[in-house]
Amino acid sequence: MTDTILVTGAGTGFGREVALRLAAGGHDVIAGVEIVAQVAALRDAARDRGVALRVERLDVTDPGDRERAVRFDVDVLLNNAGIAEGGATVDIPAERLRRQFEVNVFGPVLLTQGIAKRMARKGGGRIVFMSSVAGLMTDPFTGAYSGSKHALEAFADALDQELAEFGVTVATINPGPFLTGFNDTMFEAWKTWRDDPSDRLVDHSTLAFPHEQFDPEPVFEATVRVLLGEDTRYRHVLPVENEDSIRRQVDAQWDRRLNDGTRPAPAQAARDMKPGTPAAP
């Protein structure tokens, strides 16, 4: 019997390509997209690839959409839906901070509650969270996004421990800087803020995502393997060659001291980097 796989946030980026690749492999895939226009676009993309893909409107912040998705009775869930609000923490408007957590944390967790209960009652299932290295460490001007991913990491960890006895597994995917447009768009969020620009502490027009970015192929490949149960690790930092560096940066927090009043290198990098800078081959 073929497992039914639900991918949220499948209208763009990682979710879109993962859903299409799973469908190309003959798997029963439901692709959830946030807005109606994405439904037709993704159906067209599936037709162009010659694959069968069920596309459904699914806004994870909408209670009605979540209730309907629970009735899909899925066996594997990829919580991929997410947004990124970039900007100085002291400047981001309150409603944008709340929206960041509604989409990245509360929506996915509330959706997972209903789906996880059905999985547990059936005696098995697989839940995967598209987290980020931002859930393990933080760059300047990404505090809202990173905070949401840190929260998601905590929920994933708790769920893994709570659902083990019911035969349900949990895993996280932790992409670093990949060139999908997502990271660069995060640093343009300030353009739509409804605030008083004169009250901002930072000139956000001078900022860009502070890292060179990689081709996203490793994320597509790893996510498919995790969803199909071919990779049984709990956490997946990508690209893999960055894993040791991330571990060192996380461990370094134990020896961290108060700042000395000078601008840190990552904050300067956000001012020096060009948007969409690719990593060297």
Secondary structure, 3 states (H helix, E strand, C coil): CCCEEEECCCCCHHHHHHHHHHHHCCCEEEEEECCHHHHHHHHHHHHHHCCCCEEEECCCCCHHHHHHHHCCCCCEEEECCCCCCCCCCCCCCHHHHHHHHHHHHHHHHHHHHHHHHHHHHHCCEEEEEECCHHHCCCCCCCHHHHHHHHHHHHHHHHHHHHHHHHCEEEEEEEECCECCCHHHHHCCHHHHCCCCHHHCCCCHHHCCCCCCEECCHHHHHHHHHHHCCCCCCCEEEECHHHHHHHHHHHHHHHHCCCCCCCCCHHHHHHHHCCCCCECCC
